[in-house]
Amino acid sequence: MALIMMKVLPGKEFWVISRASKQIKEQLVEIDGKPFIYLFAGPYDVIACVKAEDTAQLKKIIDEVRKIKGVVETTTHVAMES
């Protein structure tokens, strides 16, 4: 399990109802890893909780997230144990 923490372009935060923010959310839902998507106020705007079978799959998921228009920065935290 990993948390992918994202900063989005100003004005594209999910709590601002806009077509751009809906497109970002739709694209996040479509990525591998069956993400749970959380919206935040603070240093990160969006955090996606994803599951990956291995580091290769996690890298693919992160690459997909980084390609989404409007996502300007990501930080990933990998859970080592539950």
Sequence and secondary structure as in RCSB ss.txt:
>XXXX:A:sequence
MALIMMKVLPGKEFWVISRASKQIKEQLVEIDGKPFIYLFAGPYDVIACVKAEDTAQLKKIIDEVRKIKGVVETT
THVAMES
>XXXX:A:secstr
 EEEEEEE TT  TTS  HHHHHHHHHHHHSTT  EEEE SSS SEEEEE  SSHHHHHHHHHHHHTSTTEEEEE
EEE    
